[in-house]
């Protein structure tokens, strides 16, 4: 798999950073212009339990305000997606990690999470978080651990 990051990451000029992870033809790219937004919207709004029914407008706005990671298959088509909400200084939230059903079981989720971790490393963030219902082992392999002090965390839910 090839990992590509682009200078669209405005707060740090990375240029074109490619890493050969394997020769299976998959590529990870942070270029938001390469995303298939229709496909990402379809995946999230119809198959991702945490985003069922999410509107196209919400998906577009979330992409616009995030650092995005697309995984592309040997034919160039998008096969997975993840996004990171971050200030690129202290904090990041990894979310909307999705691998198309036909491409699951090939380690793409772990490779995607690893690419995110490696991409964020130069920022020296204090905290990178995520929430998962059933992929704890996958994220643990990349270095995520349970929150050591969950009693300190709070959330503000939707306004009634």
C-alpha positions in Angstrom: 0.0 0.0 0.0 1.2 3.5 -0.8 0.6 6.3 1.7 0.3 9.8 0.2 -0.1 13.0 2.0 -0.6 16.3 0.3 0.1 20.0 1.0 -3.7 20.6 1.4 -2.8 20.1 5.0 -2.5 23.9 5.2 -0.8 24.2 8.6 2.2 22.2 7.6 3.7 21.9 4.1 4.3 18.3 3.8 4.6 18.0 0.0 4.1 14.6 -1.4 5.0 12.0 1.2 4.8 8.4 0.0 5.6 5.3 1.9 5.5 1.9 0.4 3.8 -0.4 2.9 3.2 -3.3 0.5 2.8 -3.9 -3.2 -0.9 -4.9 -3.1 -2.0 -1.8 -5.1 -3.9 0.0 -2.3 -3.0 3.6 -1.7 -3.9 6.0 1.2 -4.2 9.7 0.2 -5.1 12.8 2.1 -6.1 14.8 -0.9 -9.7 15.9 -0.3 -10.2 16.5 -4.0 -9.8 12.8 -4.7 -12.6 11.7 -2.4 -15.7 10.2 -3.9 -18.1 12.2 -1.7 -21.2 10.5 -3.1 -19.7 7.1 -2.1 -18.6 8.3 1.3 -22.1 9.7 1.9 -23.7 6.4 0.8 -21.4 4.3 3.1 -22.0 6.5 6.1 -25.7 7.2 5.7 -26.7 3.6 4.8 -24.2 1.2 6.4 -22.4 2.9 9.3 -24.5 2.4 12.4 -23.1 5.6 13.9 -24.1 7.8 10.9 -27.3 6.2 9.5 -29.4 8.8 7.8 -26.6 11.5 7.9 -27.4 14.0 5.2 -25.3 14.7 2.2 -24.9 18.3 3.4 -23.6 17.1 6.8 -21.1 14.8 5.1 -19.8 17.6 2.9 -19.4 20.0 5.8 -17.6 17.3 7.9 -15.2 16.6 5.0 -14.6 20.4 4.6 -13.7 20.8 8.3 -11.5 17.7 8.6 -8.3 16.1 7.6 -9.5 13.2 5.3 -8.0 9.9 4.5 -9.1 7.9 1.4 -8.0 4.4 0.6 -8.0 3.6 -3.1 -7.8 0.1 -4.6 -5.6 -1.1 -7.4 -8.2 0.2 -10.0 -8.1 3.7 -8.4 -11.6 3.5 -6.9 -12.1 4.5 -3.3 -12.5 1.5 -0.9 -12.3 3.1 2.5 -12.4 6.4 4.4 -11.5 8.0 7.7 -11.4 11.6 8.9 -9.7 13.4 11.7 -11.0 16.5 13.4 -8.0 18.3 14.7 -6.5 21.7 15.6 -3.1 20.2 14.6 -1.6 21.5 17.8 -3.1 19.7 20.9 -6.0 17.4 20.0 -7.4 15.1 17.3 -10.6 13.0 17.0 -10.5 10.0 14.6 -13.9 9.3 13.3 -16.0 7.9 10.4 -13.6 5.0 9.8 -15.2 2.9 7.1 -14.0 0.0 4.9 -16.2 -1.1 2.0 -17.6 -4.7 2.7 -15.9 -6.1 -0.4 -12.5 -5.0 0.9 -12.8 -6.0 4.6 -10.6 -8.7 6.0 -7.4 -7.4 4.2 -6.1 -5.4 7.0 -7.1 -2.1 5.5 -8.7 -0.8 8.7 -5.5 -1.3 10.7 -3.4 0.2 7.8 -5.7 3.2 7.7 -5.5 3.8 11.4 -1.7 3.4 11.2 -1.5 6.0 8.4 -3.6 8.4 10.5 -1.3 7.8 13.6 1.8 8.3 11.5 0.4 11.4 9.8 -0.4 13.0 13.1 2.8 12.2 14.9 4.8 15.3 13.8 2.2 17.5 15.4 3.1 16.1 18.8 -0.6 16.2 19.9 -1.4 15.8 23.5 -4.3 13.6 22.8 -5.9 11.7 19.9 -9.2 10.1 20.7 -11.8 7.8 19.0 -14.9 5.9 20.0 -15.5 2.4 18.9 -18.2 -0.2 19.6 -16.4 -3.3 18.5 -13.0 -2.6 17.0 -11.0 -2.2 20.2 -8.4 -4.8 19.3 -7.8 -3.2 15.9 -7.1 0.2 17.4 -5.0 -1.3 20.2 -2.6 -2.8 17.6 -2.0 0.8 16.4 -1.4 2.1 19.9 -4.8 3.3 21.2 -5.5 2.4 24.8 -8.7 2.7 27.0 -9.2 6.2 28.5 -7.3 6.0 31.8 -9.6 8.4 33.5 -13.1 8.2 31.9 -14.7 9.9 34.9 -13.0 13.2 33.7 -14.7 13.0 30.3 -18.0 14.6 29.5 -20.0 15.2 26.4 -22.5 17.8 25.3 -25.2 16.0 23.3 -27.5 17.5 20.7 -29.6 20.5 21.9 -33.2 19.4 22.6 
